[in-house]
Amino acid sequence: MTRGWKTIRNFAVTAAILAAFFWLWGVYLSPETCVLRSMEELGFAPCEIVSELTFPNGNREYLMKNTQGKYAIHGAKRVLGLFWATSGGATGMDFDSRGKNCPAYFTWGGGADSKYVLCKRFDPAIDKVVWYAEDGTPYPAGDWHDDIVWRLVPEAVLGDHYTAWSGDHLVYGFDGVNEVQY
């Protein structure tokens, strides 16, 4: 066998091994492709990416919306330094108000190394929400995408201590126990 044929054979074998690696282990070259394909496999597609968070360790979480108006949060993590694999998430999220008078849906999530908070507003007059740490430090957010805002916060931030604002006017507050409508 000549050197040219050996090169072609080795290239074909390498390509087959890489194809099997991508197919069997569900790895992708971009995190966006990774989460969108995962949504397809879960029957949540077609969907679009609404917003993205990048964690300090490089992992990413994506907020997605499908054509039926349902939301999902799904993550991607680096594997072998160059590739991306899914890190799980939640599909079919239903943003129902948790309190009788609450003008928004508030929740939080994340893993051991990072935490995020999320708010879906039902009243477009709300332009800012603030979460509070145990020591009272405020963590405001106002970068709305599809009436949803989310951000990374330190572990000390309590996911259930928050306020909603319309301009300079406090509209709603919850301290983990008491719900206050202003």
Secondary structure, 3 states (H helix, E strand, C coil): CCHHHHHHHHHHHHHHHHHHHHHHHCCECCHHHHHHHHHHHCCCCCEEEEEEEECCCCCEEEEEEECCCCEEEEEEEEECCCEEEEEEEEEEECCCCCCCCCCEEEEEEECCCCEEEEEEECCCCCCEEEEEECCCCEEEECCCECCEEEEEECCCEEEEEEEEEECCEEEEEECCCCEEEC
